[in-house]
Amino acid sequence: MTFSITLEPVPLELHPDGVVRVGGTRVTLDTVVAAFNQGATAEEITSQYPSLQLADVYSAIAFYLRRQEEVEQYLQQRQHHAQEIRHQNEHRFDPEGVRDRLLARRR
């Protein structure tokens, strides 16, 4: 019997919008890392996100653990970008009085 060890590619894809997704799904690396950091196991993560394969979640977690500093920088950039977009949206669409404006439209 011969046993061969082959390298498996990391199941992460960097999309043109700058978001890293896991296992060819729409689930982001951010989501998997956040769940892992909150104490979820790989099995629990796949239970929460059925489109993920268990092996892909383990690979994503291993990638994170091996490159924690890089991934944390990526996560900080994503968070900063999300805050910028939130700020732009709040500037464009003032959240004050939304309920009153919606009720006025209804009348």
C-alpha positions in Angstrom: 0.0 0.0 0.0 1.3 3.4 -0.9 0.4 6.5 1.0 0.9 9.9 -0.6 0.5 13.2 1.0 -0.8 16.0 -1.2 -1.3 19.6 -0.5 -4.9 20.7 -0.6 -5.6 24.3 -1.7 -7.0 26.6 0.9 -10.7 27.0 0.1 -10.6 30.8 0.2 -11.4 33.1 -2.7 -10.7 36.8 -2.8 -13.5 38.4 -4.8 -13.1 41.6 -6.8 -15.0 43.5 -4.1 -12.2 42.7 -1.6 -14.2 40.1 0.3 -12.7 36.7 1.1 -15.3 33.9 0.9 -15.0 30.3 2.1 -15.4 27.1 0.1 -17.0 28.6 -3.0 -20.0 29.9 -0.9 -21.2 33.4 0.0 -20.0 32.9 3.6 -17.2 35.3 4.4 -14.0 34.6 6.2 -15.1 37.3 8.6 -18.1 35.2 9.5 -16.1 32.0 10.1 -13.4 33.8 12.2 -16.0 35.7 14.3 -17.9 32.5 15.1 -14.6 30.7 15.9 -13.4 33.5 18.1 -16.8 33.4 19.9 -16.1 29.8 20.8 -18.0 27.9 18.1 -16.5 24.7 16.8 -16.1 23.9 13.1 -19.1 21.5 13.5 -21.2 24.3 15.0 -20.2 26.7 12.2 -21.2 24.2 9.5 -24.5 23.7 11.4 -25.1 27.5 11.3 -24.0 27.8 7.7 -25.1 24.6 5.9 -23.6 25.7 2.5 -20.1 25.2 4.1 -18.2 21.9 4.1 -16.7 20.8 7.4 -13.2 20.4 5.8 -13.4 23.9 4.4 -14.2 25.4 7.8 -11.3 23.5 9.3 -9.0 24.8 6.5 -10.2 28.4 7.0 -9.6 28.2 10.8 -6.2 26.7 10.2 -5.4 29.5 7.7 -6.5 32.0 10.3 -4.4 30.4 13.1 -1.3 30.3 10.8 -1.7 33.9 9.6 -3.5 35.5 12.5 -1.8 38.9 12.1 -2.5 39.1 8.4 -6.1 38.0 8.8 -6.7 40.4 11.8 -5.4 43.3 9.5 -7.8 42.2 6.8 -10.7 42.1 9.3 -9.8 45.6 10.6 -9.8 46.9 7.0 -13.2 45.3 6.4 -14.6 46.8 9.6 -13.2 50.2 8.7 -14.7 50.0 5.2 -18.1 49.0 6.7 -18.0 52.0 9.1 -17.2 54.3 6.1 -20.2 52.9 4.2 -22.4 53.2 7.2 -21.3 56.8 7.7 -22.0 57.6 4.0 -25.4 56.0 4.2 -26.3 57.9 7.3 -25.2 61.1 5.7 -27.2 60.4 2.5 -30.3 59.1 4.4 -30.7 60.9 7.7 -32.0 58.3 10.2 -33.7 61.0 12.3 -37.5 61.1 11.8 -37.6 58.0 9.5 -40.7 56.7 11.3 -42.5 60.0 11.0 -41.6 60.3 7.3 -42.9 56.8 6.6 -46.1 57.4 8.5 -46.6 60.7 6.6 -46.2 58.8 3.3 -48.8 56.3 4.3 -51.4 59.0 4.9 
